[in-house]
Amino acid sequence: VKELVLDNCRSDDGKIVGLSSDFENLEFLSMININLLSVSNLPKLNKLRKLELSDNRISGGLEVLAERTPNLTHLNLSGNKIKDINTLEPLKKLPNLHSLDLFNCEVTMLINYRESVFTLLPQLTYLDGFDADDQEAPDSDPEADGDGLEDEYENGEEGEEEDDDDEEDDLDEEVIDEEDDEDDDLEGEEEEDGVDDEVRLF
């Protein structure tokens, strides 16, 4: 299993029952809106790259991430109870962390919030979807890519339907031609019958 989505499930006292280090090949884990209080019970997931934890009640304890998910590149903590820049300090130990989202966290209301986070976490490329120069991150969202595929798929289907229509038109024309040929043959036979009758009369 490389991707696991547990969004909107109910955690047991802030813990996820059944999520263990057996999922060692996980690269994407989403636990949005599950009433999670901390990440202290996260198992060791060495291959995890992207972790979605938005709309929970996490307020700290992020040092666990460096121990359990050392290769994390994307972390979404939007809508949690993070209030201070210092709470994010343990993320310095995630050398591959390039993207961090903190939308709707109290910490975003602090003066010089963006500058402070980029200074604290120099490995970051994007904070809340924008880099230090306010350039927006390229859209690499799987769902958006999926939409594109759907459009292509739909276009493909339409194209196929058009082809089918063309084929049906061709078939109709062939059927008409065949009927015309049959009519010609019948007329020929009738004429021959007429000739035969005349010959018989003589």
C-alpha positions as CSV (number, residue, x, y, z in Angstrom):
1,V,0.0,0.0,0.0
2,K,1.5,3.3,-1.1
3,E,-1.5,5.6,-0.5
4,L,-3.8,5.6,2.5
5,V,-6.7,8.0,2.9
6,L,-8.5,8.0,6.3
7,D,-10.3,11.4,6.0
8,N,-13.3,12.0,8.2
9,C,-12.8,8.7,10.1
10,R,-13.1,9.0,13.9
11,S,-9.9,8.5,15.8
12,D,-10.0,6.7,19.2
13,D,-9.1,9.3,21.8
14,G,-6.9,11.0,19.2
15,K,-5.2,7.8,18.1
16,I,-5.6,5.9,14.9
17,V,-6.4,2.2,15.6
18,G,-4.7,-0.2,13.1
19,L,-2.3,2.3,11.6
20,S,1.1,0.6,12.2
21,S,4.6,0.2,10.8
22,D,3.2,-2.6,8.7
23,F,2.4,0.1,6.2
24,E,6.1,0.6,5.6
25,N,5.7,1.4,1.9
26,L,3.3,4.3,2.4
27,E,4.3,7.4,0.5
28,F,1.0,9.3,0.9
29,L,-1.1,9.4,4.1
30,S,-4.2,11.6,4.5
31,M,-5.9,12.0,7.9
32,I,-8.1,15.1,7.4
33,N,-10.7,15.9,10.0
34,I,-10.3,12.8,12.3
35,N,-10.2,14.7,15.6
36,L,-6.5,14.0,15.9
37,L,-4.9,15.6,19.0
38,S,-1.2,14.8,18.3
39,V,1.0,12.9,16.0
40,S,2.7,11.0,18.9
41,N,1.1,7.7,17.8
42,L,2.3,7.9,14.2
43,P,4.2,4.7,13.3
44,K,7.6,4.6,11.7
45,L,7.0,5.3,8.0
46,N,10.4,5.8,6.4
47,K,9.1,6.1,2.8
48,L,6.3,8.6,3.6
49,R,6.6,11.7,1.4
50,K,3.2,13.5,1.8
51,L,1.3,13.8,5.1
52,E,-2.2,15.5,5.2
53,L,-3.3,16.4,8.7
54,S,-5.6,19.4,8.1
55,D,-8.7,20.2,10.2
56,N,-7.5,18.4,13.3
57,R,-6.7,19.6,16.9
58,I,-2.9,19.3,16.8
59,S,-1.1,22.0,18.9
60,G,2.4,20.7,19.1
61,G,4.6,17.6,19.5
62,L,5.9,17.8,15.9
63,E,9.3,16.4,16.9
64,V,7.8,13.0,16.4
65,L,7.7,13.6,12.6
66,A,11.4,13.8,12.3
67,E,11.7,10.4,14.1
68,R,8.9,8.6,12.4
69,T,8.7,10.2,8.9
70,P,12.3,11.4,8.2
71,N,11.8,11.7,4.4
72,L,8.7,13.9,4.4
73,T,8.5,16.5,1.6
74,H,5.0,17.8,2.0
75,L,3.2,18.5,5.3
76,N,-0.3,20.0,5.6
77,L,-1.3,21.2,9.1
78,S,-4.1,23.6,8.0
79,G,-6.9,24.2,10.4
80,N,-5.0,23.0,13.5
81,K,-4.3,24.6,16.9
82,I,-0.8,25.8,16.1
83,K,-0.3,29.3,17.6
84,D,3.5,29.9,17.9
85,I,6.4,29.9,15.4
86,N,8.4,27.9,18.0
87,T,6.0,25.0,17.7
88,L,7.3,24.5,14.2
89,E,11.0,24.4,15.2
90,P,11.2,20.5,15.3
91,L,10.4,20.6,11.5
92,K,14.0,21.8,11.0
93,K,15.0,18.1,11.4
94,L,13.1,17.2,8.2
95,P,15.8,18.1,5.6
96,N,13.6,17.2,2.6
97,L,10.5,19.2,3.7
98,H,9.8,21.5,0.8
99,S,6.1,22.4,1.3
100,L,4.3,23.3,4.5
101,D,0.6,24.5,4.8
102,L,-0.7,26.3,7.8
103,F,-3.9,27.9,6.5
104,N,-6.4,28.7,9.2
105,C,-3.9,28.2,12.1
106,E,-3.5,31.0,14.6
107,V,0.2,31.2,13.8
108,T,-0.6,32.8,10.4
109,M,-2.0,35.9,12.2
110,L,1.4,36.8,13.7
111,I,3.4,39.8,12.4
112,N,6.1,38.7,9.9
113,Y,4.7,35.2,10.0
114,R,6.0,34.2,6.5
115,E,9.5,35.7,6.9
116,S,9.8,34.0,10.3
117,V,8.8,30.6,9.0
118,F,11.2,30.8,6.0
119,T,14.0,31.9,8.3
120,L,13.3,29.1,10.8
121,L,12.9,26.4,8.1
122,P,15.4,27.3,5.3
123,Q,14.8,24.0,3.5
124,L,11.2,25.1,2.7
125,T,10.4,26.1,-0.8
126,Y,6.7,26.7,-0.4
127,L,4.6,28.0,2.6
128,D,0.9,28.0,2.1
129,G,1.3,27.4,-1.6
130,F,3.7,30.3,-2.2
131,D,7.5,30.6,-2.1
132,A,9.5,33.4,-0.3
133,D,9.1,35.6,-3.4
134,D,5.3,35.2,-3.4
135,Q,5.4,33.0,-6.5
136,E,2.6,30.4,-6.5
137,A,3.6,26.7,-6.4
138,P,3.0,24.8,-9.6
139,D,-0.2,22.8,-9.4
140,S,0.8,19.2,-8.8
141,D,-2.4,18.2,-7.1
142,P,-3.3,14.6,-8.0
143,E,-7.0,15.4,-8.1
144,A,-6.4,18.3,-10.5
145,D,-4.3,15.9,-12.7
146,G,-7.2,13.4,-12.4
147,D,-9.6,16.1,-13.7
148,G,-7.4,16.5,-16.8
149,L,-7.4,12.8,-17.4
150,E,-11.2,12.8,-17.1
151,D,-11.4,15.6,-19.7
152,E,-9.2,13.6,-22.1
153,Y,-11.2,10.5,-21.4
154,E,-14.5,12.3,-22.1
155,N,-13.0,13.8,-25.3
156,G,-11.9,10.3,-26.3
157,E,-15.3,8.9,-25.7
158,E,-16.9,11.7,-27.7
159,G,-14.4,11.1,-30.5
160,E,-15.3,7.4,-30.4
161,E,-19.0,8.2,-30.6
162,E,-18.4,10.4,-33.6
163,D,-16.5,7.6,-35.2
164,D,-19.3,5.2,-34.4
165,D,-21.8,7.6,-36.1
166,D,-19.6,7.8,-39.2
167,E,-19.4,4.0,-39.3
168,E,-23.2,3.7,-39.0
169,D,-23.6,6.2,-41.8
170,D,-21.3,4.2,-44.0
171,L,-23.2,1.0,-43.1
172,D,-26.5,2.7,-44.0
173,E,-25.1,3.7,-47.4
174,E,-23.9,0.1,-48.0
175,V,-27.3,-1.3,-47.1
176,I,-29.0,1.1,-49.5
177,D,-26.6,0.2,-52.3
178,E,-27.2,-3.5,-51.7
179,E,-31.0,-2.9,-51.8
180,D,-30.6,-1.0,-55.1
181,D,-28.6,-3.9,-56.5
182,E,-31.3,-6.4,-55.4
183,D,-34.0,-4.2,-57.1
184,D,-31.9,-4.2,-60.3
185,D,-31.5,-8.0,-60.2
186,L,-35.3,-8.4,-59.7
187,E,-36.1,-6.2,-62.6
188,G,-33.7,-8.1,-64.8
189,E,-35.3,-11.4,-63.8
190,E,-38.8,-10.0,-64.6
191,E,-37.7,-8.9,-68.0
192,E,-36.2,-12.3,-68.7
193,D,-39.4,-13.9,-67.5
194,G,-41.3,-11.7,-69.9
195,V,-39.0,-12.7,-72.8
196,D,-39.5,-16.4,-72.0
197,D,-43.3,-16.0,-72.0
198,E,-43.2,-14.3,-75.4
199,V,-41.0,-17.1,-76.8
200,R,-43.3,-19.7,-75.4
201,L,-46.3,-18.0,-77.1
202,F,-44.6,-18.3,-80.4
